[in-house]
Amino acid sequence: MNAEKFAAMLFLLVPQVVHLIAEQHSLSEEEAVKRFYDSRLYALLEDEQTKLWHYSPLMLFTMYDEETKTGEITFPEEAA
């Protein structure tokens, strides 16, 4: 995937994850953005090589939620 397409994918994906964070944790959108951008998951998502952009916003939220609660991130297994 070229850099332009990857940036477009993040542009569509990140707001959906942030919305779920804000909604589920009773945070403002601004606070949810800050917390997501500060997360290890977001750092991994920014790296196109990790292929995390393949996951749905709900799956990414679940991974973020796990990171905030346990400090760990579990990567779902890809369906064969």
mmCIF file as gemmi writes it, N, C-alpha and C atoms, coordinates in Angstrom:
data_model
loop_
_atom_site.group_PDB
_atom_site.id
_atom_site.type_symbol
_atom_site.label_atom_id
_atom_site.label_alt_id
_atom_site.label_comp_id
_atom_site.label_asym_id
_atom_site.label_entity_id
_atom_site.label_seq_id
_atom_site.pdbx_PDB_ins_code
_atom_site.Cartn_x
_atom_site.Cartn_y
_atom_site.Cartn_z
_atom_site.occupancy
_atom_site.B_iso_or_equiv
_atom_site.pdbx_formal_charge
_atom_site.auth_seq_id
_atom_site.auth_asym_id
_atom_site.pdbx_PDB_model_num
ATOM 1 N N . MET Axp A 1 ? 0.855 -1.165 0 1 0 ? 1 A 1
ATOM 2 C CA . MET Axp A 1 ? 0 0 0 1 0 ? 1 A 1
ATOM 3 C C . MET Axp A 1 ? 0.904 1.232 0 1 0 ? 1 A 1
ATOM 4 N N . ASN Axp A 2 ? 0.59 2.184 -0.864 1 0 ? 2 A 1
ATOM 5 C CA . ASN Axp A 2 ? 1.416 3.392 -0.88 1 0 ? 2 A 1
ATOM 6 C C . ASN Axp A 2 ? 1.05 4.312 0.29 1 0 ? 2 A 1
ATOM 7 N N . ALA Axp A 3 ? 1.915 5.273 0.545 1 0 ? 3 A 1
ATOM 8 C CA . ALA Axp A 3 ? 1.758 6.146 1.711 1 0 ? 3 A 1
ATOM 9 C C . ALA Axp A 3 ? 0.456 6.938 1.666 1 0 ? 3 A 1
ATOM 10 N N . GLU Axp A 4 ? 0.05 7.349 0.483 1 0 ? 4 A 1
ATOM 11 C CA . GLU Axp A 4 ? -1.184 8.131 0.353 1 0 ? 4 A 1
ATOM 12 C C . GLU Axp A 4 ? -2.42 7.302 0.719 1 0 ? 4 A 1
ATOM 13 N N . LYS Axp A 5 ? -2.478 6.078 0.249 1 0 ? 5 A 1
ATOM 14 C CA . LYS Axp A 5 ? -3.603 5.195 0.567 1 0 ? 5 A 1
ATOM 15 C C . LYS Axp A 5 ? -3.606 4.837 2.057 1 0 ? 5 A 1
ATOM 16 N N . PHE Axp A 6 ? -2.415 4.626 2.617 1 0 ? 6 A 1
ATOM 17 C CA . PHE Axp A 6 ? -2.311 4.298 4.03 1 0 ? 6 A 1
ATOM 18 C C . PHE Axp A 6 ? -2.807 5.468 4.881 1 0 ? 6 A 1
ATOM 19 N N . ALA Axp A 7 ? -2.399 6.683 4.533 1 0 ? 7 A 1
ATOM 20 C CA . ALA Axp A 7 ? -2.847 7.875 5.262 1 0 ? 7 A 1
ATOM 21 C C . ALA Axp A 7 ? -4.362 8.018 5.167 1 0 ? 7 A 1
ATOM 22 N N . ALA Axp A 8 ? -4.922 7.738 4.01 1 0 ? 8 A 1
ATOM 23 C CA . ALA Axp A 8 ? -6.369 7.813 3.839 1 0 ? 8 A 1
ATOM 24 C C . ALA Axp A 8 ? -7.076 6.773 4.699 1 0 ? 8 A 1
ATOM 25 N N . MET Axp A 9 ? -6.504 5.591 4.789 1 0 ? 9 A 1
ATOM 26 C CA . MET Axp A 9 ? -7.087 4.529 5.619 1 0 ? 9 A 1
ATOM 27 C C . MET Axp A 9 ? -7.099 4.956 7.087 1 0 ? 9 A 1
ATOM 28 N N . LEU Axp A 10 ? -5.986 5.507 7.557 1 0 ? 10 A 1
ATOM 29 C CA . LEU Axp A 10 ? -5.931 5.98 8.944 1 0 ? 10 A 1
ATOM 30 C C . LEU Axp A 10 ? -6.921 7.114 9.169 1 0 ? 10 A 1
ATOM 31 N N . PHE Axp A 11 ? -7.059 7.982 8.186 1 0 ? 11 A 1
ATOM 32 C CA . PHE Axp A 11 ? -7.982 9.115 8.274 1 0 ? 11 A 1
ATOM 33 C C . PHE Axp A 11 ? -9.418 8.64 8.484 1 0 ? 11 A 1
ATOM 34 N N . LEU Axp A 12 ? -9.763 7.512 7.899 1 0 ? 12 A 1
ATOM 35 C CA . LEU Axp A 12 ? -11.109 6.948 8.057 1 0 ? 12 A 1
ATOM 36 C C . LEU Axp A 12 ? -11.247 6.113 9.321 1 0 ? 12 A 1
ATOM 37 N N . LEU Axp A 13 ? -10.217 5.407 9.691 1 0 ? 13 A 1
ATOM 38 C CA . LEU Axp A 13 ? -10.255 4.451 10.793 1 0 ? 13 A 1
ATOM 39 C C . LEU Axp A 13 ? -10.147 5.098 12.173 1 0 ? 13 A 1
ATOM 40 N N . VAL Axp A 14 ? -9.211 6.01 12.331 1 0 ? 14 A 1
ATOM 41 C CA . VAL Axp A 14 ? -8.934 6.596 13.646 1 0 ? 14 A 1
ATOM 42 C C . VAL Axp A 14 ? -10.148 7.279 14.269 1 0 ? 14 A 1
ATOM 43 N N . PRO Axp A 15 ? -10.898 8.113 13.54 1 0 ? 15 A 1
ATOM 44 C CA . PRO Axp A 15 ? -12.062 8.753 14.176 1 0 ? 15 A 1
ATOM 45 C C . PRO Axp A 15 ? -13.094 7.754 14.705 1 0 ? 15 A 1
ATOM 46 N N . GLN Axp A 16 ? -13.238 6.635 14.037 1 0 ? 16 A 1
ATOM 47 C CA . GLN Axp A 16 ? -14.189 5.621 14.499 1 0 ? 16 A 1
ATOM 48 C C . GLN Axp A 16 ? -13.719 4.983 15.802 1 0 ? 16 A 1
ATOM 49 N N . VAL Axp A 17 ? -12.428 4.724 15.91 1 0 ? 17 A 1
ATOM 50 C CA . VAL Axp A 17 ? -11.87 4.153 17.139 1 0 ? 17 A 1
ATOM 51 C C . VAL Axp A 17 ? -11.982 5.176 18.267 1 0 ? 17 A 1
ATOM 52 N N . VAL Axp A 18 ? -11.646 6.418 17.976 1 0 ? 18 A 1
ATOM 53 C CA . VAL Axp A 18 ? -11.723 7.486 18.981 1 0 ? 18 A 1
ATOM 54 C C . VAL Axp A 18 ? -13.154 7.636 19.484 1 0 ? 18 A 1
ATOM 55 N N . HIS Axp A 19 ? -14.11 7.577 18.591 1 0 ? 19 A 1
ATOM 56 C CA . HIS Axp A 19 ? -15.519 7.681 18.995 1 0 ? 19 A 1
ATOM 57 C C . HIS Axp A 19 ? -15.885 6.562 19.977 1 0 ? 19 A 1
ATOM 58 N N . LEU Axp A 20 ? -15.454 5.349 19.683 1 0 ? 20 A 1
ATOM 59 C CA . LEU Axp A 20 ? -15.732 4.227 20.591 1 0 ? 20 A 1
ATOM 60 C C . LEU Axp A 20 ? -15.064 4.439 21.952 1 0 ? 20 A 1
ATOM 61 N N . ILE Axp A 21 ? -13.841 4.936 21.952 1 0 ? 21 A 1
ATOM 62 C CA . ILE Axp A 21 ? -13.143 5.204 23.208 1 0 ? 21 A 1
ATOM 63 C C . ILE Axp A 21 ? -13.916 6.248 24.012 1 0 ? 21 A 1
ATOM 64 N N . ALA Axp A 22 ? -14.298 7.336 23.37 1 0 ? 22 A 1
ATOM 65 C CA . ALA Axp A 22 ? -15.036 8.407 24.051 1 0 ? 22 A 1
ATOM 66 C C . ALA Axp A 22 ? -16.352 7.879 24.614 1 0 ? 22 A 1
ATOM 67 N N . GLU Axp A 23 ? -17.052 7.129 23.802 1 0 ? 23 A 1
ATOM 68 C CA . GLU Axp A 23 ? -18.363 6.598 24.194 1 0 ? 23 A 1
ATOM 69 C C . GLU Axp A 23 ? -18.255 5.596 25.344 1 0 ? 23 A 1
ATOM 70 N N . GLN Axp A 24 ? -17.359 4.655 25.229 1 0 ? 24 A 1
ATOM 71 C CA . GLN Axp A 24 ? -17.253 3.574 26.206 1 0 ? 24 A 1
ATOM 72 C C . GLN Axp A 24 ? -16.581 3.998 27.517 1 0 ? 24 A 1
ATOM 73 N N . HIS Axp A 25 ? -15.771 5.055 27.466 1 0 ? 25 A 1
ATOM 74 C CA . HIS Axp A 25 ? -15.057 5.495 28.657 1 0 ? 25 A 1
ATOM 75 C C . HIS Axp A 25 ? -15.569 6.842 29.175 1 0 ? 25 A 1
ATOM 76 N N . SER Axp A 26 ? -16.686 7.315 28.612 1 0 ? 26 A 1
ATOM 77 C CA . SER Axp A 26 ? -17.296 8.59 29.023 1 0 ? 26 A 1
ATOM 78 C C . SER Axp A 26 ? -16.278 9.733 29.007 1 0 ? 26 A 1
ATOM 79 N N . LEU Axp A 27 ? -15.601 9.864 27.871 1 0 ? 27 A 1
ATOM 80 C CA . LEU Axp A 27 ? -14.593 10.912 27.695 1 0 ? 27 A 1
ATOM 81 C C . LEU Axp A 27 ? -15.044 11.864 26.597 1 0 ? 27 A 1
ATOM 82 N N . SER Axp A 28 ? -14.488 13.068 26.621 1 0 ? 28 A 1
ATOM 83 C CA . SER Axp A 28 ? -14.696 13.975 25.492 1 0 ? 28 A 1
ATOM 84 C C . SER Axp A 28 ? -13.931 13.401 24.296 1 0 ? 28 A 1
ATOM 85 N N . GLU Axp A 29 ? -14.331 13.794 23.1 1 0 ? 29 A 1
ATOM 86 C CA . GLU Axp A 29 ? -13.615 13.342 21.9 1 0 ? 29 A 1
ATOM 87 C C . GLU Axp A 29 ? -12.154 13.793 21.973 1 0 ? 29 A 1
ATOM 88 N N . GLU Axp A 30 ? -11.929 14.992 22.467 1 0 ? 30 A 1
ATOM 89 C CA . GLU Axp A 30 ? -10.566 15.525 22.571 1 0 ? 30 A 1
ATOM 90 C C . GLU Axp A 30 ? -9.708 14.663 23.5 1 0 ? 30 A 1
ATOM 91 N N . GLU Axp A 31 ? -10.245 14.302 24.645 1 0 ? 31 A 1
ATOM 92 C CA . GLU Axp A 31 ? -9.502 13.461 25.588 1 0 ? 31 A 1
ATOM 93 C C . GLU Axp A 31 ? -9.279 12.067 25.004 1 0 ? 31 A 1
ATOM 94 N N . ALA Axp A 32 ? -10.291 11.546 24.309 1 0 ? 32 A 1
ATOM 95 C CA . ALA Axp A 32 ? -10.164 10.22 23.687 1 0 ? 32 A 1
ATOM 96 C C . ALA Axp A 32 ? -9.067 10.236 22.623 1 0 ? 32 A 1
ATOM 97 N N . VAL Axp A 33 ? -9.003 11.295 21.842 1 0 ? 33 A 1
ATOM 98 C CA . VAL Axp A 33 ? -7.95 11.429 20.829 1 0 ? 33 A 1
ATOM 99 C C . VAL Axp A 33 ? -6.586 11.424 21.502 1 0 ? 33 A 1
ATOM 100 N N . LYS Axp A 34 ? -6.424 12.226 22.553 1 0 ? 34 A 1
ATOM 101 C CA . LYS Axp A 34 ? -5.146 12.303 23.26 1 0 ? 34 A 1
ATOM 102 C C . LYS Axp A 34 ? -4.728 10.933 23.789 1 0 ? 34 A 1
ATOM 103 N N . ARG Axp A 35 ? -5.659 10.25 24.431 1 0 ? 35 A 1
ATOM 104 C CA . ARG Axp A 35 ? -5.324 8.944 25.01 1 0 ? 35 A 1
ATOM 105 C C . ARG Axp A 35 ? -4.985 7.917 23.935 1 0 ? 35 A 1
ATOM 106 N N . PHE Axp A 36 ? -5.741 7.941 22.825 1 0 ? 36 A 1
ATOM 107 C CA . PHE Axp A 36 ? -5.46 6.985 21.751 1 0 ? 36 A 1
ATOM 108 C C . PHE Axp A 36 ? -4.102 7.281 21.126 1 0 ? 36 A 1
ATOM 109 N N . TYR Axp A 37 ? -3.823 8.549 20.843 1 0 ? 37 A 1
ATOM 110 C CA . TYR Axp A 37 ? -2.538 8.912 20.242 1 0 ? 37 A 1
ATOM 111 C C . TYR Axp A 37 ? -1.361 8.588 21.158 1 0 ? 37 A 1
ATOM 112 N N . ASP Axp A 38 ? -1.586 8.593 22.466 1 0 ? 38 A 1
ATOM 113 C CA . ASP Axp A 38 ? -0.526 8.273 23.42 1 0 ? 38 A 1
ATOM 114 C C . ASP Axp A 38 ? -0.361 6.764 23.651 1 0 ? 38 A 1
ATOM 115 N N . SER Axp A 39 ? -1.231 5.971 23.07 1 0 ? 39 A 1
ATOM 116 C CA . SER Axp A 39 ? -1.192 4.523 23.314 1 0 ? 39 A 1
ATOM 117 C C . SER Axp A 39 ? -0.14 3.821 22.46 1 0 ? 39 A 1
ATOM 118 N N . ARG Axp A 40 ? 0.309 2.693 22.96 1 0 ? 40 A 1
ATOM 119 C CA . ARG Axp A 40 ? 1.228 1.834 22.197 1 0 ? 40 A 1
ATOM 120 C C . ARG Axp A 40 ? 0.522 1.299 20.952 1 0 ? 40 A 1
ATOM 121 N N . LEU Axp A 41 ? -0.794 1.02 21.078 1 0 ? 41 A 1
ATOM 122 C CA . LEU Axp A 41 ? -1.553 0.514 19.936 1 0 ? 41 A 1
ATOM 123 C C . LEU Axp A 41 ? -1.513 1.503 18.779 1 0 ? 41 A 1
ATOM 124 N N . TYR Axp A 42 ? -1.693 2.783 19.077 1 0 ? 42 A 1
ATOM 125 C CA . TYR Axp A 42 ? -1.664 3.776 18.003 1 0 ? 42 A 1
ATOM 126 C C . TYR Axp A 42 ? -0.295 3.822 17.336 1 0 ? 42 A 1
ATOM 127 N N . ALA Axp A 43 ? 0.757 3.734 18.132 1 0 ? 43 A 1
ATOM 128 C CA . ALA Axp A 43 ? 2.106 3.72 17.558 1 0 ? 43 A 1
ATOM 129 C C . ALA Axp A 43 ? 2.255 2.544 16.598 1 0 ? 43 A 1
ATOM 130 N N . LEU Axp A 44 ? 1.705 1.407 16.97 1 0 ? 44 A 1
ATOM 131 C CA . LEU Axp A 44 ? 1.754 0.232 16.086 1 0 ? 44 A 1
ATOM 132 C C . LEU Axp A 44 ? 0.877 0.429 14.855 1 0 ? 44 A 1
ATOM 133 N N . LEU Axp A 45 ? -0.28 1.041 15.044 1 0 ? 45 A 1
ATOM 134 C CA . LEU Axp A 45 ? -1.203 1.289 13.928 1 0 ? 45 A 1
ATOM 135 C C . LEU Axp A 45 ? -0.573 2.213 12.895 1 0 ? 45 A 1
ATOM 136 N N . GLU Axp A 46 ? 0.214 3.177 13.353 1 0 ? 46 A 1
ATOM 137 C CA . GLU Axp A 46 ? 0.888 4.114 12.445 1 0 ? 46 A 1
ATOM 138 C C . GLU Axp A 46 ? 1.921 3.438 11.55 1 0 ? 46 A 1
ATOM 139 N N . ASP Axp A 47 ? 2.387 2.272 11.958 1 0 ? 47 A 1
ATOM 140 C CA . ASP Axp A 47 ? 3.376 1.536 11.175 1 0 ? 47 A 1
ATOM 141 C C . ASP Axp A 47 ? 2.636 0.621 10.207 1 0 ? 47 A 1
ATOM 142 N N . GLU Axp A 48 ? 2.652 0.971 8.946 1 0 ? 48 A 1
ATOM 143 C CA . GLU Axp A 48 ? 1.911 0.214 7.928 1 0 ? 48 A 1
ATOM 144 C C . GLU Axp A 48 ? 2.301 -1.261 7.917 1 0 ? 48 A 1
ATOM 145 N N . GLN Axp A 49 ? 3.54 -1.556 8.267 1 0 ? 49 A 1
ATOM 146 C CA . GLN Axp A 49 ? 4.041 -2.931 8.229 1 0 ? 49 A 1
ATOM 147 C C . GLN Axp A 49 ? 3.328 -3.858 9.219 1 0 ? 49 A 1
ATOM 148 N N . THR Axp A 50 ? 2.738 -3.296 10.283 1 0 ? 50 A 1
ATOM 149 C CA . THR Axp A 50 ? 2.051 -4.13 11.279 1 0 ? 50 A 1
ATOM 150 C C . THR Axp A 50 ? 0.727 -4.674 10.755 1 0 ? 50 A 1
ATOM 151 N N . LYS Axp A 51 ? 0.195 -4.023 9.739 1 0 ? 51 A 1
ATOM 152 C CA . LYS Axp A 51 ? -1.088 -4.405 9.113 1 0 ? 51 A 1
ATOM 153 C C . LYS Axp A 51 ? -2.272 -4.297 10.074 1 0 ? 51 A 1
ATOM 154 N N . LEU Axp A 52 ? -2.138 -3.531 11.16 1 0 ? 52 A 1
ATOM 155 C CA . LEU Axp A 52 ? -3.257 -3.366 12.087 1 0 ? 52 A 1
ATOM 156 C C . LEU Axp A 52 ? -4.437 -2.652 11.448 1 0 ? 52 A 1
ATOM 157 N N . TRP Axp A 53 ? -4.188 -1.903 10.385 1 0 ? 53 A 1
ATOM 158 C CA . TRP Axp A 53 ? -5.27 -1.203 9.698 1 0 ? 53 A 1
ATOM 159 C C . TRP Axp A 53 ? -6.262 -2.17 9.058 1 0 ? 53 A 1
ATOM 160 N N . HIS Axp A 54 ? -5.92 -3.441 8.997 1 0 ? 54 A 1
ATOM 161 C CA . HIS Axp A 54 ? -6.851 -4.455 8.49 1 0 ? 54 A 1
ATOM 162 C C . HIS Axp A 54 ? -8.004 -4.702 9.452 1 0 ? 54 A 1
ATOM 163 N N . TYR Axp A 55 ? -7.8 -4.41 10.733 1 0 ? 55 A 1
ATOM 164 C CA . TYR Axp A 55 ? -8.81 -4.7 11.744 1 0 ? 55 A 1
ATOM 165 C C . TYR Axp A 55 ? -9.915 -3.65 11.751 1 0 ? 55 A 1
ATOM 166 N N . SER Axp A 56 ? -11.065 -4.056 12.2 1 0 ? 56 A 1
ATOM 167 C CA . SER Axp A 56 ? -12.209 -3.148 12.29 1 0 ? 56 A 1
ATOM 168 C C . SER Axp A 56 ? -11.987 -2.149 13.427 1 0 ? 56 A 1
ATOM 169 N N . PRO Axp A 57 ? -12.711 -1.028 13.395 1 0 ? 57 A 1
ATOM 170 C CA . PRO Axp A 57 ? -12.622 -0.086 14.507 1 0 ? 57 A 1
ATOM 171 C C . PRO Axp A 57 ? -12.974 -0.751 15.847 1 0 ? 57 A 1
ATOM 172 N N . LEU Axp A 58 ? -13.958 -1.638 15.854 1 0 ? 58 A 1
ATOM 173 C CA . LEU Axp A 58 ? -14.34 -2.312 17.091 1 0 ? 58 A 1
ATOM 174 C C . LEU Axp A 58 ? -13.207 -3.203 17.606 1 0 ? 58 A 1
ATOM 175 N N . MET Axp A 59 ? -12.541 -3.91 16.72 1 0 ? 59 A 1
ATOM 176 C CA . MET Axp A 59 ? -11.423 -4.761 17.13 1 0 ? 59 A 1
ATOM 177 C C . MET Axp A 59 ? -10.279 -3.904 17.664 1 0 ? 59 A 1
ATOM 178 N N . LEU Axp A 60 ? -9.995 -2.798 16.994 1 0 ? 60 A 1
ATOM 179 C CA . LEU Axp A 60 ? -8.939 -1.906 17.461 1 0 ? 60 A 1
ATOM 180 C C . LEU Axp A 60 ? -9.298 -1.313 18.823 1 0 ? 60 A 1
ATOM 181 N N . PHE Axp A 61 ? -10.565 -0.959 19.006 1 0 ? 61 A 1
ATOM 182 C CA . PHE Axp A 61 ? -11.001 -0.465 20.312 1 0 ? 61 A 1
ATOM 183 C C . PHE Axp A 61 ? -10.788 -1.534 21.379 1 0 ? 61 A 1
ATOM 184 N N . THR Axp A 62 ? -11.149 -2.762 21.078 1 0 ? 62 A 1
ATOM 185 C CA . THR Axp A 62 ? -10.985 -3.858 22.031 1 0 ? 62 A 1
ATOM 186 C C . THR Axp A 62 ? -9.514 -4.028 22.403 1 0 ? 62 A 1
ATOM 187 N N . MET Axp A 63 ? -8.642 -3.918 21.418 1 0 ? 63 A 1
ATOM 188 C CA . MET Axp A 63 ? -7.207 -4.026 21.669 1 0 ? 63 A 1
ATOM 189 C C . MET Axp A 63 ? -6.721 -2.842 22.519 1 0 ? 63 A 1
ATOM 190 N N . TYR Axp A 64 ? -7.221 -1.65 22.216 1 0 ? 64 A 1
ATOM 191 C CA . TYR Axp A 64 ? -6.869 -0.466 22.998 1 0 ? 64 A 1
ATOM 192 C C . TYR Axp A 64 ? -7.34 -0.629 24.441 1 0 ? 64 A 1
ATOM 193 N N . ASP Axp A 65 ? -8.567 -1.079 24.599 1 0 ? 65 A 1
ATOM 194 C CA . ASP Axp A 65 ? -9.148 -1.26 25.929 1 0 ? 65 A 1
ATOM 195 C C . ASP Axp A 65 ? -8.31 -2.247 26.748 1 0 ? 65 A 1
ATOM 196 N N . GLU Axp A 66 ? -7.9 -3.331 26.115 1 0 ? 66 A 1
ATOM 197 C CA . GLU Axp A 66 ? -7.049 -4.311 26.797 1 0 ? 66 A 1
ATOM 198 C C . GLU Axp A 66 ? -5.729 -3.658 27.221 1 0 ? 66 A 1
ATOM 199 N N . GLU Axp A 67 ? -5.145 -2.87 26.328 1 0 ? 67 A 1
ATOM 200 C CA . GLU Axp A 67 ? -3.886 -2.195 26.665 1 0 ? 67 A 1
ATOM 201 C C . GLU Axp A 67 ? -4.059 -1.287 27.873 1 0 ? 67 A 1
ATOM 202 N N . THR Axp A 68 ? -5.155 -0.538 27.927 1 0 ? 68 A 1
ATOM 203 C CA . THR Axp A 68 ? -5.354 0.383 29.05 1 0 ? 68 A 1
ATOM 204 C C . THR Axp A 68 ? -5.6 -0.361 30.364 1 0 ? 68 A 1
ATOM 205 N N . LYS Axp A 69 ? -6.197 -1.53 30.285 1 0 ? 69 A 1
ATOM 206 C CA . LYS Axp A 69 ? -6.512 -2.29 31.503 1 0 ? 69 A 1
ATOM 207 C C . LYS Axp A 69 ? -5.371 -3.175 31.98 1 0 ? 69 A 1
ATOM 208 N N . THR Axp A 70 ? -4.601 -3.723 31.053 1 0 ? 70 A 1
ATOM 209 C CA . THR Axp A 70 ? -3.584 -4.717 31.432 1 0 ? 70 A 1
ATOM 210 C C . THR Axp A 70 ? -2.163 -4.322 31.05 1 0 ? 70 A 1
ATOM 211 N N . GLY Axp A 71 ? -2.026 -3.337 30.168 1 0 ? 71 A 1
ATOM 212 C CA . GLY Axp A 71 ? -0.7 -2.978 29.679 1 0 ? 71 A 1
ATOM 213 C C . GLY Axp A 71 ? -0.233 -3.878 28.551 1 0 ? 71 A 1
ATOM 214 N N . GLU Axp A 72 ? -1.051 -4.846 28.179 1 0 ? 72 A 1
ATOM 215 C CA . GLU Axp A 72 ? -0.718 -5.796 27.107 1 0 ? 72 A 1
ATOM 216 C C . GLU Axp A 72 ? -1.652 -5.594 25.92 1 0 ? 72 A 1
ATOM 217 N N . ILE Axp A 73 ? -1.201 -6.026 24.756 1 0 ? 73 A 1
ATOM 218 C CA . ILE Axp A 73 ? -2.037 -6.016 23.553 1 0 ? 73 A 1
ATOM 219 C C . ILE Axp A 73 ? -2.032 -7.425 22.986 1 0 ? 73 A 1
ATOM 220 N N . THR Axp A 74 ? -3.219 -7.988 22.831 1 0 ? 74 A 1
ATOM 221 C CA . THR Axp A 74 ? -3.346 -9.299 22.21 1 0 ? 74 A 1
ATOM 222 C C . THR Axp A 74 ? -3.741 -9.102 20.756 1 0 ? 74 A 1
ATOM 223 N N . PHE Axp A 75 ? -2.971 -9.696 19.879 1 0 ? 75 A 1
ATOM 224 C CA . PHE Axp A 75 ? -3.249 -9.58 18.451 1 0 ? 75 A 1
ATOM 225 C C . PHE Axp A 75 ? -4.106 -10.762 18.011 1 0 ? 75 A 1
ATOM 226 N N . PRO Axp A 76 ? -5.296 -10.48 17.489 1 0 ? 76 A 1
ATOM 227 C CA . PRO Axp A 76 ? -6.176 -11.559 17.042 1 0 ? 76 A 1
ATOM 228 C C . PRO Axp A 76 ? -5.502 -12.344 15.917 1 0 ? 76 A 1
ATOM 229 N N . GLU Axp A 77 ? -5.804 -13.605 15.876 1 0 ? 77 A 1
ATOM 230 C CA . GLU Axp A 77 ? -5.263 -14.439 14.792 1 0 ? 77 A 1
ATOM 231 C C . GLU Axp A 77 ? -6.068 -14.183 13.543 1 0 ? 77 A 1
ATOM 232 N N . GLU Axp A 78 ? -5.382 -14.096 12.438 1 0 ? 78 A 1
ATOM 233 C CA . GLU Axp A 78 ? -6.051 -13.909 11.15 1 0 ? 78 A 1
ATOM 234 C C . GLU Axp A 78 ? -6.769 -15.195 10.764 1 0 ? 78 A 1
ATOM 235 N N . ALA Axp A 79 ? -7.932 -15.038 10.177 1 0 ? 79 A 1
ATOM 236 C CA . ALA Axp A 79 ? -8.659 -16.212 9.683 1 0 ? 79 A 1
ATOM 237 C C . ALA Axp A 79 ? -7.926 -16.752 8.463 1 0 ? 79 A 1
ATOM 238 N N . ALA Axp A 80 ? -7.801 -18.037 8.401 1 0 ? 80 A 1
ATOM 239 C CA . ALA Axp A 80 ? -7.078 -18.66 7.283 1 0 ? 80 A 1
ATOM 240 C C . ALA Axp A 80 ? -7.942 -18.765 6.062 1 0 ? 80 A 1
